[in-house]
Amino acid sequence: ALIAWAQKAKIEARTIQTAHIDLNELSKQLTTIRAMTVKDPKDFCKELCELLSNCGIAIVFLPHIGGSFLHGATFYDKNKIVIGLTLRGKDADKFWFSLFHEIGHILLGHLNQNTGMDSTSEEAANQFAKDTLIPQNTFNAFVDRGSFTRESLTQFSKAIGIDPGIVVGRLQKEGYIEFSWYNDLKTKYELTA
């Protein structure tokens, strides 16, 4: 099923025109991409696709494979890089984390590894995504205050310019708040493959 999913991503990506691969440009655009977290998908999807295509990257959205934990994959296909993202878990925090995780693989040079992605590569891509969305020192300063009220979460997310659900998701994942807390702050995306 995973091979079929990757093949589908490759086929769809071949219909997308891209510029030459330009990782310097991709690095420069991280702030712009991060700022999209507060936009509606109908507003950012086209912009995101165009921005990535200008960096030599084709992004495709595919259905989730039942029974798998796949959120995304990134690979070379001829003269472009393909980012395939599943539509699993339509919360904005999962979408953006998955996207920045895949961008992390690209910018950290993981696509050139002969051995594929190992646990070290996955951990590095996870850290890249976390730090891009909420820099570690900024996150630490927030959690050190020890106030995890709805108001403090929304004020913090506004101050750093990201969707509040991303803050909620990170706090949940790292054990600062319960997984049942503030899920109403998580923006739900309706994305179709």
Order of alpha helices (4+ residues) and beta strands (2+ residues): alpha-alpha-alpha-alpha-beta-beta-beta-alpha-alpha-alpha-alpha-alpha
